Amino acid sequence: MRHIDFKALGIFVQVMRYGSIGRAAQVLGIRQPTVVYAIRKLRDVTGDELFFERRGSLVPTAFGLRLERTATSMLERWHGLLAQAGKRQARRAQPRHTLRIGVSMALGDPLLTQVLARLSTELPDVHIVSGTIGNGRQVGQALSKGLIDCAVTVDGLSSASGILAEHVMMAQRGLIRLPALRGDGAPADAREHWTLLAEDADAESPIRRYLASVPDNVRVTVAPSWNGQMALWRSRGGVTPLLKFNVPWIEGASTACVPDLPEGFPAWASVSLLYVGARAQAVRIDEVRLALMTVMGGIAAATVPLPANDEAAALPLAG
Protein backbone atom coordinates (compact mmCIF):
# COMPACT_ATOMS: atom_id res chain seq x y z
CA MET A 1 0.00 0.00 0.00
CA ARG A 2 1.33 3.40 -0.96
CA HIS A 3 -0.58 5.32 1.72
CA ILE A 4 -2.01 4.48 5.13
CA ASP A 5 -5.42 6.00 5.81
CA PHE A 6 -6.37 4.76 9.28
CA LYS A 7 -9.87 6.20 9.01
CA ALA A 8 -10.52 4.31 5.76
CA LEU A 9 -9.05 1.13 7.27
CA GLY A 10 -11.35 1.46 10.26
CA ILE A 11 -14.39 1.80 8.03
CA PHE A 12 -13.23 -1.17 5.95
CA VAL A 13 -12.92 -3.37 9.07
CA GLN A 14 -16.49 -2.50 10.09
CA VAL A 15 -17.82 -3.31 6.59
CA MET A 16 -16.04 -6.66 6.80
CA ARG A 17 -17.51 -7.28 10.23
CA TYR A 18 -21.13 -6.55 9.28
CA GLY A 19 -21.06 -7.46 5.56
CA SER A 20 -23.07 -4.35 4.75
CA ILE A 21 -22.23 -0.75 3.93
CA GLY A 22 -25.52 0.44 5.45
CA ARG A 23 -24.97 -1.43 8.72
CA ALA A 24 -21.35 -0.26 8.98
CA ALA A 25 -22.45 3.37 8.46
CA GLN A 26 -25.10 2.97 11.17
CA VAL A 27 -22.64 1.52 13.69
CA LEU A 28 -20.04 4.19 12.97
CA GLY A 29 -22.60 6.99 13.02
CA ILE A 30 -21.67 8.27 9.57
CA ARG A 31 -23.43 8.61 6.19
CA GLN A 32 -23.35 5.75 3.67
CA PRO A 33 -21.60 7.86 0.99
CA THR A 34 -18.71 8.33 3.44
CA VAL A 35 -18.38 4.55 3.75
CA VAL A 36 -18.54 4.11 -0.02
CA TYR A 37 -15.88 6.79 -0.50
CA ALA A 38 -13.53 5.10 2.02
CA ILE A 39 -13.89 1.71 0.29
CA ARG A 40 -13.28 3.32 -3.10
CA LYS A 41 -10.07 4.90 -1.80
CA LEU A 42 -8.81 1.54 -0.55
CA ARG A 43 -9.68 -0.08 -3.89
CA ASP A 44 -7.68 2.57 -5.73
CA VAL A 45 -4.68 2.15 -3.43
CA THR A 46 -4.68 -1.66 -3.34
CA GLY A 47 -5.78 -2.34 -6.90
CA ASP A 48 -8.26 -4.93 -5.58
CA GLU A 49 -12.06 -4.90 -5.46
CA LEU A 50 -11.97 -6.06 -1.80
CA PHE A 51 -15.66 -7.17 -1.98
CA PHE A 52 -18.12 -8.53 -4.47
CA GLU A 53 -21.88 -8.61 -4.01
CA ARG A 54 -23.74 -11.89 -3.70
CA ARG A 55 -27.44 -12.09 -2.88
CA GLY A 56 -27.49 -8.68 -1.20
CA SER A 57 -24.38 -9.25 0.92
CA LEU A 58 -20.78 -8.18 0.46
CA VAL A 59 -18.40 -11.11 0.17
CA PRO A 60 -14.66 -10.32 0.64
CA THR A 61 -12.06 -11.27 -1.90
CA ALA A 62 -8.98 -13.26 -0.87
CA PHE A 63 -7.01 -10.03 -0.73
CA GLY A 64 -9.79 -8.40 1.27
CA LEU A 65 -9.50 -11.14 3.91
CA ARG A 66 -5.74 -10.62 4.19
CA LEU A 67 -6.22 -6.86 4.36
CA GLU A 68 -8.74 -7.26 7.19
CA ARG A 69 -6.22 -9.16 9.35
CA THR A 70 -3.49 -6.65 8.63
CA ALA A 71 -5.75 -3.63 9.14
CA THR A 72 -7.09 -4.96 12.45
CA SER A 73 -3.55 -5.43 13.79
CA MET A 74 -2.45 -2.00 12.56
CA LEU A 75 -5.47 -0.28 14.10
CA GLU A 76 -4.95 -1.99 17.46
CA ARG A 77 -1.36 -0.78 17.57
CA TRP A 78 -2.31 2.68 16.37
CA HIS A 79 -5.02 3.11 19.01
CA GLY A 80 -2.62 1.77 21.65
CA LEU A 81 -0.06 4.42 20.72
CA LEU A 82 -2.73 7.12 20.82
CA ALA A 83 -3.81 5.95 24.28
CA GLN A 84 -0.22 6.11 25.56
CA ALA A 85 0.23 9.58 24.08
CA GLY A 86 -2.98 10.69 25.77
CA LYS A 87 -1.76 9.44 29.14
CA ARG A 88 1.55 11.27 28.71
CA GLN A 89 -0.25 14.49 27.85
CA ALA A 90 -2.52 14.08 30.87
CA ARG A 91 0.51 13.57 33.12
CA ARG A 92 2.21 16.66 31.69
CA ALA A 93 -0.91 18.69 32.33
CA GLN A 94 -0.87 17.75 36.01
CA PRO A 95 1.50 19.47 38.46
CA ARG A 96 4.43 17.16 39.25
CA HIS A 97 4.79 16.16 42.88
CA THR A 98 8.08 16.68 44.68
CA LEU A 99 9.29 14.03 47.12
CA ARG A 100 11.80 15.43 49.61
CA ILE A 101 13.86 12.82 51.44
CA GLY A 102 16.23 13.44 54.33
CA VAL A 103 18.91 10.76 54.55
CA SER A 104 21.52 9.76 57.07
CA MET A 105 25.08 10.04 55.78
CA ALA A 106 25.94 6.90 57.75
CA LEU A 107 24.09 4.80 55.17
CA GLY A 108 26.88 5.50 52.72
CA ASP A 109 26.84 7.04 49.26
CA PRO A 110 26.76 3.70 47.36
CA LEU A 111 23.52 2.58 49.00
CA LEU A 112 21.86 6.01 48.82
CA THR A 113 22.70 6.27 45.12
CA GLN A 114 21.00 2.94 44.41
CA VAL A 115 17.92 3.81 46.50
CA LEU A 116 17.47 7.16 44.72
CA ALA A 117 18.03 5.56 41.30
CA ARG A 118 15.34 2.96 42.03
CA LEU A 119 12.89 5.64 43.19
CA SER A 120 13.55 7.67 40.03
CA THR A 121 12.66 4.62 37.95
CA GLU A 122 9.57 3.70 39.98
CA LEU A 123 8.27 7.28 40.20
CA PRO A 124 8.96 8.83 36.77
CA ASP A 125 6.47 11.67 37.33
CA VAL A 126 7.84 12.73 40.71
CA HIS A 127 10.67 15.17 41.38
CA ILE A 128 12.95 13.56 43.98
CA VAL A 129 15.02 15.89 46.15
CA SER A 130 17.38 14.40 48.72
CA GLY A 131 19.51 15.99 51.39
CA THR A 132 21.50 14.84 54.39
CA ILE A 133 20.02 15.13 57.82
CA GLY A 134 21.12 14.18 61.31
CA ASN A 135 19.50 11.68 63.62
CA GLY A 136 18.47 13.96 66.50
CA ARG A 137 15.40 16.03 67.21
CA GLN A 138 15.96 18.14 64.09
CA VAL A 139 14.56 15.23 62.06
CA GLY A 140 11.20 15.47 63.78
CA GLN A 141 11.21 19.24 63.45
CA ALA A 142 11.94 19.07 59.72
CA LEU A 143 9.13 16.55 59.22
CA SER A 144 6.63 18.49 61.34
CA LYS A 145 7.37 21.73 59.50
CA GLY A 146 7.04 20.05 56.10
CA LEU A 147 10.67 20.74 55.15
CA ILE A 148 11.04 17.06 54.21
CA ASP A 149 8.46 14.37 53.48
CA CYS A 150 10.33 11.45 55.02
CA ALA A 151 13.69 10.59 56.52
CA VAL A 152 15.90 7.51 56.47
CA THR A 153 17.95 7.44 59.65
CA VAL A 154 20.53 5.28 61.39
CA ASP A 155 19.76 4.96 65.12
CA GLY A 156 17.52 7.98 64.77
CA LEU A 157 14.28 8.38 66.69
CA SER A 158 11.83 11.24 66.93
CA SER A 159 9.55 12.08 69.82
CA ALA A 160 7.63 14.70 67.84
CA SER A 161 3.87 14.26 67.81
CA GLY A 162 2.45 12.54 64.73
CA ILE A 163 5.82 11.23 63.51
CA LEU A 164 5.92 7.50 62.78
CA ALA A 165 9.21 5.59 62.90
CA GLU A 166 9.23 2.28 61.00
CA HIS A 167 12.08 -0.12 61.66
CA VAL A 168 13.51 -1.24 58.30
CA MET A 169 16.40 -3.50 59.28
CA MET A 170 19.27 -4.03 61.69
CA ALA A 171 22.62 -3.26 60.08
CA GLN A 172 25.91 -4.47 61.51
CA ARG A 173 28.52 -1.89 62.35
CA GLY A 174 32.22 -2.43 61.99
CA LEU A 175 35.47 -0.60 62.50
CA ILE A 176 38.25 -0.16 59.97
CA ARG A 177 41.74 0.80 61.12
CA LEU A 178 44.93 2.01 59.45
CA PRO A 179 48.14 3.14 61.12
CA ALA A 180 47.62 6.77 62.11
CA LEU A 181 49.95 9.28 60.41
CA ARG A 182 50.73 12.95 60.87
CA GLY A 183 50.34 15.32 57.97
CA ASP A 184 54.01 14.85 57.03
CA GLY A 185 53.60 11.07 56.89
CA ALA A 186 55.35 10.43 60.20
CA PRO A 187 53.66 8.23 62.84
CA ALA A 188 51.05 10.08 64.88
CA ASP A 189 50.97 10.51 68.65
CA ALA A 190 49.83 7.79 70.99
CA ARG A 191 46.21 8.93 71.02
CA GLU A 192 43.85 6.91 68.83
CA HIS A 193 42.47 8.99 65.99
CA TRP A 194 38.79 8.47 65.14
CA THR A 195 37.15 9.95 62.04
CA LEU A 196 33.39 10.40 62.51
CA LEU A 197 30.45 11.74 60.59
CA ALA A 198 28.69 14.73 62.13
CA GLU A 199 25.71 12.59 63.17
CA ASP A 200 28.00 10.06 64.92
CA ALA A 201 29.70 12.93 66.75
CA ASP A 202 26.34 14.09 68.14
CA ALA A 203 26.15 13.71 71.91
CA GLU A 204 23.07 11.47 71.57
CA SER A 205 24.61 9.01 69.11
CA PRO A 206 25.60 5.50 70.27
CA ILE A 207 29.15 5.94 68.94
CA ARG A 208 29.69 9.24 70.75
CA ARG A 209 28.36 7.72 73.96
CA TYR A 210 30.77 4.81 73.52
CA LEU A 211 33.73 7.16 73.00
CA ALA A 212 32.70 9.12 76.09
CA SER A 213 33.15 5.92 78.11
CA VAL A 214 36.73 5.20 77.00
CA PRO A 215 39.92 6.85 78.34
CA ASP A 216 40.90 10.30 77.13
CA ASN A 217 43.51 9.04 74.66
CA VAL A 218 41.13 9.47 71.71
CA ARG A 219 41.23 12.21 69.10
CA VAL A 220 38.13 12.89 67.01
CA THR A 221 37.90 14.47 63.57
CA VAL A 222 34.41 15.17 62.20
CA ALA A 223 34.01 14.74 58.44
CA PRO A 224 31.46 16.74 56.41
CA SER A 225 30.28 13.77 54.33
CA TRP A 226 30.58 10.02 53.89
CA ASN A 227 33.10 10.41 51.06
CA GLY A 228 34.97 12.95 53.17
CA GLN A 229 35.07 10.47 56.06
CA MET A 230 36.60 7.79 53.84
CA ALA A 231 39.11 10.25 52.32
CA LEU A 232 40.24 11.43 55.75
CA TRP A 233 40.56 7.86 56.99
CA ARG A 234 42.74 6.89 54.03
CA SER A 235 44.96 9.99 54.33
CA ARG A 236 45.25 10.24 58.13
CA GLY A 237 44.80 6.63 59.18
CA GLY A 238 43.30 5.77 62.54
CA VAL A 239 39.86 4.30 63.15
CA THR A 240 36.50 4.98 61.54
CA PRO A 241 33.14 3.28 62.14
CA LEU A 242 30.85 2.29 59.29
CA LEU A 243 27.96 0.04 58.40
CA LYS A 244 29.59 -3.18 57.25
CA PHE A 245 27.60 -3.57 54.05
CA ASN A 246 29.66 -0.61 52.78
CA VAL A 247 32.97 -2.46 53.20
CA PRO A 248 33.10 -3.90 49.64
CA TRP A 249 32.66 -0.40 48.19
CA ILE A 250 35.72 1.06 49.96
CA GLU A 251 39.18 0.36 48.61
CA GLY A 252 41.30 -1.37 51.22
CA ALA A 253 38.51 -1.63 53.80
CA SER A 254 38.22 -5.43 53.72
CA THR A 255 41.80 -5.92 54.91
CA ALA A 256 41.50 -3.05 57.42
CA CYS A 257 38.46 -4.44 59.28
CA VAL A 258 38.95 -4.77 63.03
CA PRO A 259 38.32 -8.48 63.76
CA ASP A 260 37.32 -8.05 67.40
CA LEU A 261 35.19 -5.07 68.30
CA PRO A 262 35.99 -3.44 71.64
CA GLU A 263 33.67 -4.13 74.54
CA GLY A 264 30.75 -1.74 74.66
CA PHE A 265 31.01 -0.67 71.03
CA PRO A 266 27.50 -0.42 69.43
CA ALA A 267 27.82 -3.33 66.99
CA TRP A 268 24.31 -3.01 65.53
CA ALA A 269 22.46 -0.02 64.12
CA SER A 270 18.75 0.36 63.46
CA VAL A 271 17.81 1.77 60.07
CA SER A 272 14.42 3.49 60.27
CA LEU A 273 12.00 5.29 57.98
CA LEU A 274 10.38 8.33 59.60
CA TYR A 275 7.39 10.25 58.26
CA VAL A 276 4.24 12.10 59.29
CA GLY A 277 1.57 9.43 59.60
CA ALA A 278 -1.23 11.61 58.25
CA ARG A 279 0.71 12.30 55.03
CA ALA A 280 1.98 8.76 54.32
CA GLN A 281 -0.07 8.18 51.18
CA ALA A 282 0.50 11.63 49.71
CA VAL A 283 4.30 11.39 49.98
CA ARG A 284 4.53 7.87 48.50
CA ILE A 285 5.86 6.17 51.61
CA ASP A 286 5.04 2.70 50.24
CA GLU A 287 7.36 3.26 47.26
CA VAL A 288 10.13 4.67 49.45
CA ARG A 289 9.86 1.73 51.86
CA LEU A 290 9.96 -0.82 49.04
CA ALA A 291 12.98 0.80 47.36
CA LEU A 292 14.83 1.03 50.67
CA MET A 293 14.16 -2.56 51.71
CA THR A 294 14.90 -3.97 48.25
CA VAL A 295 18.23 -2.20 47.87
CA MET A 296 19.36 -2.73 51.47
CA GLY A 297 18.32 -6.38 51.42
CA GLY A 298 20.18 -6.94 48.16
CA ILE A 299 23.36 -5.24 49.35
CA ALA A 300 23.28 -6.98 52.72
CA ALA A 301 22.80 -10.38 51.07
CA ALA A 302 25.63 -9.71 48.63
CA THR A 303 28.08 -8.87 51.41
CA VAL A 304 27.53 -11.96 53.59
CA PRO A 305 29.74 -13.35 54.98
CA LEU A 306 31.71 -10.21 55.79
CA PRO A 307 35.14 -10.04 57.39
CA ALA A 308 35.39 -9.50 61.15
CA ASN A 309 32.92 -10.72 63.74
CA ASP A 310 29.79 -11.76 61.83
CA GLU A 311 29.77 -15.37 63.03
CA ALA A 312 30.06 -14.51 66.67
CA ALA A 313 27.43 -11.76 66.72
CA ALA A 314 23.76 -12.60 67.24
CA LEU A 315 21.13 -10.50 65.49
CA PRO A 316 19.23 -8.54 68.16
CA LEU A 317 15.46 -8.37 68.05
CA ALA A 318 14.10 -5.09 66.75
CA GLY A 319 12.17 -2.73 68.94
ChimeraX attribute file (.defattr): number of C-alpha atoms within 10 A of each C-alpha:
attribute: neighborCount
match mode: 1-to-1
recipient: residues
	/A:1	9
	/A:2	6
	/A:3	8
	/A:4	12
	/A:5	12
	/A:6	14
	/A:7	10
	/A:8	19
	/A:9	22
	/A:10	18
	/A:11	22
	/A:12	24
	/A:13	21
	/A:14	20
	/A:15	24
	/A:16	20
	/A:17	12
	/A:18	14
	/A:19	18
	/A:20	17
	/A:21	22
	/A:22	16
	/A:23	15
	/A:24	22
	/A:25	19
	/A:26	12
	/A:27	11
	/A:28	13
	/A:29	9
	/A:30	13
	/A:31	13
	/A:32	16
	/A:33	12
	/A:34	14
	/A:35	20
	/A:36	17
	/A:37	13
	/A:38	18
	/A:39	21
	/A:40	16
	/A:41	14
	/A:42	20
	/A:43	15
	/A:44	11
	/A:45	13
	/A:46	16
	/A:47	11
	/A:48	14
	/A:49	15
	/A:50	23
	/A:51	20
	/A:52	11
	/A:53	11
	/A:54	8
	/A:55	6
	/A:56	9
	/A:57	13
	/A:58	17
	/A:59	17
	/A:60	19
	/A:61	14
	/A:62	11
	/A:63	14
	/A:64	20
	/A:65	16
	/A:66	12
	/A:67	18
	/A:68	21
	/A:69	11
	/A:70	13
	/A:71	19
	/A:72	16
	/A:73	11
	/A:74	16
	/A:75	16
	/A:76	11
	/A:77	12
	/A:78	12
	/A:79	12
	/A:80	12
	/A:81	12
	/A:82	12
	/A:83	12
	/A:84	11
	/A:85	12
	/A:86	12
	/A:87	12
	/A:88	12
	/A:89	11
	/A:90	10
	/A:91	12
	/A:92	11
	/A:93	9
	/A:94	9
	/A:95	9
	/A:96	12
	/A:97	13
	/A:98	14
	/A:99	20
	/A:100	18
	/A:101	24
	/A:102	23
	/A:103	22
	/A:104	24
	/A:105	24
	/A:106	26
	/A:107	21
	/A:108	18
	/A:109	16
	/A:110	15
	/A:111	17
	/A:112	20
	/A:113	11
	/A:114	17
	/A:115	20
	/A:116	19
	/A:117	14
	/A:118	18
	/A:119	20
	/A:120	14
	/A:121	10
	/A:122	13
	/A:123	16
	/A:124	10
	/A:125	16
	/A:126	16
	/A:127	14
	/A:128	16
	/A:129	13
	/A:130	16
	/A:131	12
	/A:132	16
	/A:133	20
	/A:134	23
	/A:135	26
	/A:136	19
	/A:137	14
	/A:138	13
	/A:139	27
	/A:140	26
	/A:141	17
	/A:142	16
	/A:143	22
	/A:144	17
	/A:145	9
	/A:146	12
	/A:147	13
	/A:148	24
	/A:149	24
	/A:150	30
	/A:151	29
	/A:152	30
	/A:153	29
	/A:154	25
	/A:155	21
	/A:156	24
	/A:157	20
	/A:158	19
	/A:159	13
	/A:160	15
	/A:161	11
	/A:162	15
	/A:163	21
	/A:164	20
	/A:165	21
	/A:166	15
	/A:167	16
	/A:168	19
	/A:169	17
	/A:170	17
	/A:171	20
	/A:172	20
	/A:173	19
	/A:174	27
	/A:175	22
	/A:176	22
	/A:177	19
	/A:178	20
	/A:179	15
	/A:180	23
	/A:181	17
	/A:182	12
	/A:183	10
	/A:184	8
	/A:185	10
	/A:186	9
	/A:187	13
	/A:188	17
	/A:189	12
	/A:190	10
	/A:191	14
	/A:192	16
	/A:193	24
	/A:194	21
	/A:195	24
	/A:196	28
	/A:197	24
	/A:198	20
	/A:199	26
	/A:200	22
	/A:201	19
	/A:202	16
	/A:203	12
	/A:204	15
	/A:205	19
	/A:206	19
	/A:207	19
	/A:208	18
	/A:209	17
	/A:210	14
	/A:211	17
	/A:212	12
	/A:213	10
	/A:214	10
	/A:215	8
	/A:216	10
	/A:217	10
	/A:218	13
	/A:219	14
	/A:220	17
	/A:221	16
	/A:222	16
	/A:223	19
	/A:224	13
	/A:225	17
	/A:226	20
	/A:227	16
	/A:228	15
	/A:229	21
	/A:230	21
	/A:231	14
	/A:232	19
	/A:233	24
	/A:234	21
	/A:235	14
	/A:236	22
	/A:237	23
	/A:238	22
	/A:239	23
	/A:240	23
	/A:241	23
	/A:242	23
	/A:243	18
	/A:244	27
	/A:245	23
	/A:246	21
	/A:247	21
	/A:248	14
	/A:249	14
	/A:250	12
	/A:251	11
	/A:252	13
	/A:253	20
	/A:254	17
	/A:255	14
	/A:256	17
	/A:257	23
	/A:258	19
	/A:259	14
	/A:260	11
	/A:261	15
	/A:262	11
	/A:263	8
	/A:264	13
	/A:265	18
	/A:266	18
	/A:267	21
	/A:268	19
	/A:269	19
	/A:270	18
	/A:271	23
	/A:272	22
	/A:273	24
	/A:274	26
	/A:275	26
	/A:276	23
	/A:277	13
	/A:278	11
	/A:279	14
	/A:280	15
	/A:281	11
	/A:282	10
	/A:283	20
	/A:284	15
	/A:285	20
	/A:286	11
	/A:287	15
	/A:288	23
	/A:289	17
	/A:290	15
	/A:291	19
	/A:292	25
	/A:293	15
	/A:294	15
	/A:295	18
	/A:296	22
	/A:297	13
	/A:298	11
	/A:299	17
	/A:300	17
	/A:301	11
	/A:302	12
	/A:303	14
	/A:304	11
	/A:305	11
	/A:306	18
	/A:307	18
	/A:308	20
	/A:309	18
	/A:310	16
	/A:311	9
	/A:312	8
	/A:313	11
	/A:314	9
	/A:315	12
	/A:316	9
	/A:317	6
	/A:318	9
	/A:319	6
